[in-house]
Amino acid sequence: MAEEKPSMIFLLLLSIINACAIGLAIAAERRKSTGHVVADKYDEQSYCVYNSDIATGFGSGAFFLLLSSQVLLMAVTRCLCCGRPLGPGGSRGCAILLFIFSWVTFVIAEACLLAGAVRNAYHTKYRGRFGIDEFSCETLRKGVFAAGAAFTLLNTIASALYYISFAKARAKGNAIGDGWKPYANEPGVAMSGLPR
């Protein structure tokens, strides 16, 4: 019995896309916006001046790369529920658990990346008068993009292991055959209880 092997080209493509997403998330963490308070020379109000807003673009890029990676994986594996049945055994159980873990890490990573990109793009304008002592500019909390990168890494590992387990279980299912088939000249589902 010839066992089908998982496509190494697909695993490499998936890893490259996710590695780019991790790199963009780390770059977004390092380049997030910072602001400082500047006094307005015409009136008594002060305002915030922010540096470059490139981290929003990096975070959005990581978001869309991770999304494309997950869509590609689900298209290749037919989202685990469509297509031919998987063969029974440990590979099927691992594939199901890794499928769930892959989706959980995907949702958390996407939430971190999207929230980070949106919050980084938020800029405070005029905040108050000079008499206020604790005046600060709103900025993104440290570690949001880093958490997105960490969960993207976990998603990369879970997705690769899921694909390998899925391929093994699918090969076992193909070796068993198409599953149950009706007997010759009988319908697969009885439509009535009437005798013939």
Secondary structure, 3 states (H helix, E strand, C coil): CCCCCCCHHHHHHHHHHHHHHHHHHHHHHHCCCCEEEEECCCCCEEEEEECCCHHHHHHHHHHHHHHHHHHHHHHHHHHHCCCCCCCCCHHHHHHHHHHHHHHHHHHHHHHHHHHHHHHHHCCCCEEEECCCCCCCCCCCCCCHHHHHHHHHHHHHHHHHHHHHHHHHHHHHHHHHCCCCCCCCCCCCCCCCCCCC
